[in-house]
Amino acid sequence: MSEDLIAEAIEEAFGPRCLETVPGCHCCDAWSQYDSLVARAEAAAEIERLRAKLAEAEENPRDNEEADQRLMEFLVQAIGGHSVTIVREGKRLIGWCAGGKGRSIAMADLRAAAEWMEKGDE
């Protein structure tokens, strides 16, 4: 017996996948819906994996510093600009400057923005 009961039920009810997708074919439609469910489940699992990784990084600030350093180096290499040190509330933060006064951003702020954007999708 298969571990994937949904796929087994689709195959029992509609038959195996057609060799080519045919518009209007009930078998193709059923398998297409199944593929969408599988893709959503895989995406949800990946999001949970990334959330767990983020929570782990928050517990270990040293990992954040290393990630910030790698991100800053990537930005300098990919876009240009240069690294800067931003002092905020007595803390030294790794930053990136695209050039010109006031055109810098702390890598911690980029991480926070990414987290905010992710929460907006929920």
C-alpha positions in Angstrom: 0.0 0.0 0.0 1.2 3.5 -0.9 2.0 6.0 1.8 0.3 8.7 -0.4 -3.3 7.9 0.1 -4.5 10.9 -2.0 -2.5 9.8 -5.1 -3.7 6.3 -4.6 -7.3 7.4 -4.5 -6.9 9.6 -7.6 -5.3 6.7 -9.5 -8.1 4.4 -8.4 -10.9 6.8 -9.3 -9.4 8.4 -12.5 -6.5 6.1 -13.5 -2.8 6.9 -13.8 -1.5 10.2 -15.1 -2.0 10.8 -18.8 1.2 10.9 -20.9 0.3 14.5 -21.9 -2.0 16.9 -20.2 -5.3 17.3 -22.0 -7.5 20.3 -21.3 -10.9 19.1 -20.0 -9.7 15.7 -19.1 -11.0 14.8 -15.6 -8.0 12.6 -14.9 -5.6 15.4 -15.8 -7.6 17.9 -13.8 -7.5 15.6 -10.7 -3.7 15.1 -11.0 -3.3 18.9 -11.5 -5.1 19.6 -8.3 -3.0 17.0 -6.5 0.2 18.6 -7.8 -1.0 22.0 -6.4 -1.7 20.4 -3.0 1.7 18.8 -3.0 3.4 22.1 -4.0 1.6 24.0 -1.3 2.5 21.4 1.3 6.2 21.6 0.3 6.1 25.4 0.4 4.6 25.4 3.8 7.3 22.9 5.0 10.0 25.2 3.6 8.5 28.3 5.3 8.5 26.4 8.6 12.1 25.3 8.1 13.1 29.0 7.4 11.2 30.2 10.5 12.9 27.7 12.7 16.3 28.8 11.2 15.4 32.4 11.9 14.4 31.6 15.5 17.7 29.8 16.0 19.6 32.8 14.6 17.8 35.1 17.0 19.0 33.0 19.9 22.6 33.3 18.7 23.4 36.9 17.8 26.9 35.9 16.6 25.2 34.0 13.7 23.4 37.3 12.9 26.7 39.2 12.8 28.2 36.6 10.4 25.0 36.7 8.3 25.1 40.5 8.3 28.7 40.4 7.2 28.0 38.0 4.3 25.0 40.1 3.2 26.9 43.3 3.2 29.8 41.7 1.2 27.2 40.4 -1.3 25.7 43.9 -1.7 29.1 45.5 -2.2 30.1 42.9 -4.8 26.8 42.8 -6.6 25.8 46.5 -6.5 28.8 48.4 -5.4 29.1 50.9 -2.5 31.0 50.1 0.6 30.7 48.8 4.1 30.0 51.1 7.0 29.7 50.8 10.7 26.5 52.3 12.1 26.3 53.2 15.7 22.8 53.1 17.2 22.0 53.1 20.9 25.6 52.3 21.7 25.6 49.2 19.5 27.9 48.9 16.4 25.9 47.5 13.4 27.2 46.3 10.1 25.9 48.5 7.3 26.1 49.1 3.6 26.4 52.5 1.9 25.4 53.0 -1.7 27.1 56.3 -1.8 26.3 59.8 -0.5 25.3 61.0 3.0 22.2 59.3 4.5 22.2 56.5 1.9 23.2 53.6 4.2 21.3 50.8 5.8 22.1 48.4 8.7 21.9 44.8 7.7 19.8 44.2 10.9 17.2 46.6 9.4 17.2 44.6 6.2 16.6 41.4 8.2 13.8 43.1 10.1 12.2 44.3 6.9 12.3 40.8 5.5 10.7 39.4 8.6 8.0 42.1 8.4 7.3 41.3 4.8 7.0 37.6 5.6 4.5 38.3 8.4 2.5 40.3 6.0 1.9 37.2 3.9 0.2 35.3 6.8 
